[in-house]
Amino acid sequence: MNMLDFGILIPIRYDKHEMVYRALKEGVLRDFEERRWLRRPKCFGLITREDLLRAHSPEYVGRLYSPEVDQEVILTYELVNPDGSYNRWDPARATRPLGDLFERALATVGQTWECGVTALEDHAAGRGLPGFAYSLGGGMHHAMRDTGEGFCLINDVVISLRRLQAEGRAAALWVVDMDAHKGDGTAALTRGDDSIRTLSIHMDRGWPLDAPEYDAKGAYNLSYTPSDIDIGIPEGEDASYVPRLREGILELERLCPKPDMALVVGGVDPYEKDELASTKPLRLTKQMLFERDMMVYNFLQERNIPAAWITAGGYGPHSWEIYANFLSTVMPERLRAGGE
């Protein structure tokens, strides 16, 4: 879906996932039957109000299912400045109502849940490699219990994992969040829940950590809610990113040695070519991001942990290259081993 359909001027390339698909089909996977490596998710109609209530408050969910949804979208996408002027929004260019973004968000949650189901089913099939699935979408990790935040209307990470738990498909779960921005919503929603262990590696300054931890009235800023493991990377220390991430995953393993599945939030907005202004403190090269993804992939493979990957942040015309680079490397081996 093109964000310009809503008059929203955020640099999200609506075709980036199509670019990944095309690169794979015309590249390393051209000799494999498409039905073996591509599953088109059902998405729509999978996620219910009950699913949302496992992560979000009844009051917030009620607003999303009401005419108030437009206002929630405006707040989540930061479309109106305090003085009433528009921010990265031109309603005159919109061809669809803002409320349709809620339907899109529900579909995204469904896609993330399906990715988890696929990874677990692939693992149970015992094809010689741990389960693996990769969803071209997802990563709405900023949404909080009572509000949307940072372009994230609802939190697909937590909703999906808690549905997997409710269905008895998994109990102990990891979240490995590699988006440039701290996975603050996920941390806040899972605080005190030892069944979902969270790691976030992110910029150590800038949004969403650019406001005080407490406001003038003493209210706590939920973005500071700690993940089980937080790794803040200072500007200019990009070379430490992959070694520190590996140390963090080893610590995660000590907290929860044998998870039923890991959900990897594979954001590529740390890329040096990313076009979102708030990601500038991280400037990883294509090679660094490839090393990051392969390190996490191999770590999970070596420990026989099924992994569901979602794409998360990546802005501008080059983000698709990072996803395609990783998938072009891992998919042929999996297909030759008989995986789906």
Buried (B, 14 or more C-beta within 10 A) or exposed (E): EEBBBBBBBBBBBEEBBEBBBEBBBEEBBEEBEEEBBBBEBEBEEBBEEEBBBBBBBEEBBEBBEEEEBBBBBBBBBBBBEEEEEBEEBEEEEBEBEBBBBBEBBBBBBBBBBBBBBBBBBBBEEEBEBBBBBBBBBBBBBBBBBEBBBBBBBBBBBBBBBBBBBEEEBBEBBBBBBBBBBBBBBBBBBBBEBEBBBBBBBBBBEBBBBEEEEEEEEEEEBBBBBEBBBBBBBEEEEBEEBBEBBBEBBEBBBEBBEEBBBBBBBBBBBBBBBBBBEBBEBBBBEBEBBBBBBBBBBEBBBEBEBBBBBBBBBBBBEBBBBBBBBBBBBBBBEBBEEEBB
